[in-house]
């Protein structure tokens, strides 16, 4: 069964359908279209219109490398071998389905599998004998076998490993990273049965130059993805906690990190707002599943609590400075530069600095948001906020959050022109530590 599927894919007689064309699915669809017939489906009409507009009239080239940015540059887009649609009909008849939809959390931090469930229902409705379904969405260990497969079986009336196969290959896309791209990062793969591994290897080996790592089970692959992000969350939490302590001890934290980094095995983590759709979400998926086993991973939970508390630390620093210079909260003007969840990306989902802005606005501060690349539509939709068109007048405090490449040219003159003599520059990443001398400077 798998041999005929491989042959069909290689000969262009069978198609691969990508469900979800966001920062994970889109680069994958573009890359795979160099080797296979690919059909891309996304429920967002606006997303499909944008991608089709960008690729209109462009010719496909074999030298193209997939990009992690969205949307990609027009010259990086294929004009053949890849069909896009917001109609579910486009995936009908495909033989391999790769699901790459978001898996966020609810307001109570419980896993939100709505998008994944919708994608599974869509695929299950057209699934046929001999087909393969691969899930790339991040899920808790056991989700594929306990939630995804039963749903596919129920809708399709087929049996896994008898009629169809399932694989799990967690996405490792790092938005904004031009070095660790889709092709240059080892891909984890796993399958419901070894008979399907050759198909999965055939698909991913065509675009992953760094190679594939075959996990022993699907649960191992799911747990590996959890572990990758939770490890970062825990380490960042440690640095956030140490940063808060050293500040109270009046020790320059930047000097500490610089000194500690001279040790060969020091890990270069830094304090900061640990947000986004991976590091601030995945721990909650594992915590949820751990409850099913009456186990409490206290370190994971505490790390999340510490990292969430950084928002309050920033707010408190803002309020303390306003009080020290005699500016009342209602009269305080604040400028926040860089409101996406990390530098050099447009995505504002789970951007913790936006949550800081909302809290300051609720307190009565006048807060303006500035960002050269942020997703303005997403900012309005997610938070009801807008970016300013132009920075005007003096701000009592300037907070530099996501330090985009566009900010690298900023110098002290810029900050002096934006703030009064008693102004505060809150540089969360420490980028301008050696630049600001004429204003009060603070970093995490």
PyMOL commands that set and color helices and strands:
alter all, ss='L'
color gray80, all
select helices_A, chain A and resi 2-10+25-32+45-55+74-76+88-91+114-124+143-156+182-184+194-205+218-248+253-260+282-291+298-324+329-331+352-363+376-383+405-409+412-418
alter helices_A, ss='H'
color red, helices_A
select strands_A, chain A and resi 15-19+37-41+82-85+96-99+132-135+165-168+187-191+212-214+333-337+366-370+397-400+424-427+440-442
alter strands_A, ss='S'
color yellow, strands_A
deselect
rebuild
show_as cartoon
